[in-house]
């Protein structure tokens, strides 16, 4: 008996669930949004978003921020992290340039009014915040992947 020919194959159905990014219609200017949420209207503004601020590189970001004196940073993190982050900001002498915010339901407003997302993470260089920022047309600065 010769080798059997298998010309018919059975395929399983696979549901692919892609990370979704909801894109609304931008109705306000950058300066209007900044004014509404209490951010500096004219300063170059970076955005940092993380629940685990240490793992996502916030201390390193503060060191880097000291090298670019005209730039400000808005950092959004879990509410329970804000006090520890505030301490790091004060120790770095950046209290006048770093704006700390807790979790928000309107993250889109932040993506629409900043100049760049920074994501200096120690682990995942291409997290969901990077995808969201790119979808909003923002340039991003991420950690180089170690080879």
Buried (B, 14 or more C-beta within 10 A) or exposed (E): EEEEEEEEEEEEEEEEEEEEBEEEEBEEEBEEBBBEBEBBEEBEBBBBBBEEBBEBBBBBBBEBBEEEEEBBBBBBBEEEBBEEBBEBBEEBEBEEBBBBBEBEEEBBBBBBBBBBBBBBBBEBBBBEBBBBBBBBEBEBEBBEEEE
